[in-house]
């Protein structure tokens, strides 16, 4: 199955992958630009640890985009900086939807 057509990926976000904690706080990788579709809608989601948390935005990108680890820093098109709750790969086989990555943001 194909990926999301590029014509629908009308936004770009900047992702800085979370690399871990240091004595001075969180450490992030170099910023990279990801083409996506951003849906700024509040909804309840489950974190990787199983807790119910509030997601304020979701970015949908092609599966060729590297997944962003939880706690990665993301800058939205509006300039708001947020963090990744979790990234999920969605396989569209049998569902009639394109393969994509769903990045749930705090």
C-alpha positions as CSV (number, residue, x, y, z in Angstrom):
1,X,0.0,0.0,0.0
2,X,1.2,3.5,-0.7
3,X,2.1,6.2,1.7
4,X,0.2,9.5,2.3
5,X,0.3,11.5,-1.0
6,X,2.8,14.4,-0.6
7,X,0.1,16.9,-1.7
8,X,-1.7,16.2,1.7
9,X,1.5,16.9,3.7
10,X,1.0,20.6,3.8
11,X,2.8,21.4,7.1
12,X,6.4,21.0,8.3
13,X,7.5,20.4,11.8
14,X,10.9,20.5,13.3
15,X,11.8,17.4,15.3
16,X,14.8,17.1,17.7
17,X,15.0,13.4,18.8
18,X,15.2,12.8,22.5
19,X,18.6,11.2,23.3
20,X,18.3,10.9,27.1
21,X,19.1,12.8,30.3
22,X,22.4,14.4,31.2
23,X,23.5,16.1,34.4
24,X,22.3,19.4,32.8
25,X,18.9,18.1,31.6
26,X,17.5,16.5,28.5
27,X,19.7,15.9,25.5
28,X,18.3,16.2,22.0
29,X,19.6,15.3,18.5
30,X,20.0,17.8,15.7
31,X,16.9,19.4,14.4
32,X,15.3,17.9,11.3
33,X,12.4,18.9,9.2
34,X,9.5,16.5,8.7
35,X,6.7,17.1,6.1
36,X,3.4,16.2,7.6
37,X,-0.3,17.1,8.2
38,X,-0.8,18.6,11.6
39,X,-4.2,18.1,13.3
40,X,-4.4,20.5,16.4
41,X,-7.2,18.7,18.2
42,X,-7.2,17.7,21.8
43,X,-7.9,14.1,22.7
44,X,-7.1,11.5,25.3
45,X,-4.4,8.9,24.3
46,X,-2.3,6.2,26.1
47,X,1.4,6.9,26.7
48,X,3.9,4.1,26.1
49,X,3.7,3.4,29.9
50,X,0.0,2.9,29.7
51,X,-1.2,6.1,31.4
52,X,-4.0,8.1,29.9
53,X,-2.7,11.6,28.8
54,X,-3.9,14.5,26.8
55,X,-2.6,15.0,23.3
56,X,-3.1,18.5,22.0
57,X,-1.9,17.8,18.4
58,X,-1.2,14.9,16.1
59,X,1.2,14.9,13.1
60,X,0.6,12.5,10.3
61,X,3.7,11.7,8.1
62,X,4.8,9.2,5.6
63,X,6.4,6.0,6.9
64,X,9.7,6.9,5.3
65,X,10.0,9.6,8.0
66,X,12.1,8.3,11.0
67,X,9.9,7.8,14.0
68,X,10.4,10.4,16.8
69,X,11.1,8.7,20.2
70,X,8.9,9.7,23.2
71,X,10.0,13.0,24.8
72,X,11.4,14.3,21.5
73,X,11.1,18.1,21.1
74,X,8.8,19.2,18.3
75,X,8.2,22.7,17.0
76,X,4.8,23.1,15.3
77,X,4.1,25.4,12.3
78,X,2.5,27.9,14.8
79,X,5.9,28.1,16.6
80,X,4.6,26.2,19.7
81,X,7.2,23.8,21.1
82,X,5.8,20.5,22.5
83,X,7.0,17.0,23.1
84,X,6.2,13.6,21.6
85,X,3.9,11.3,23.7
86,X,4.4,8.4,21.3
87,X,4.9,7.6,17.6
88,X,2.9,4.8,16.0
89,X,3.3,3.2,12.6
90,X,-0.1,2.6,10.9
91,X,-0.1,-0.1,8.3
92,X,-3.0,0.6,5.9
93,X,-3.2,-3.0,4.4
94,X,-6.8,-4.1,4.6
95,X,-8.0,-0.8,5.9
96,X,-8.1,1.2,2.7
97,X,-5.8,3.9,4.2
98,X,-2.3,4.8,3.2
99,X,0.6,3.6,5.4
100,X,1.7,6.4,7.7
101,X,3.3,7.4,11.0
102,X,1.1,9.1,13.6
103,X,3.1,11.3,16.0
104,X,1.0,12.2,19.1
105,X,2.1,15.4,20.8
106,X,1.6,16.8,24.3
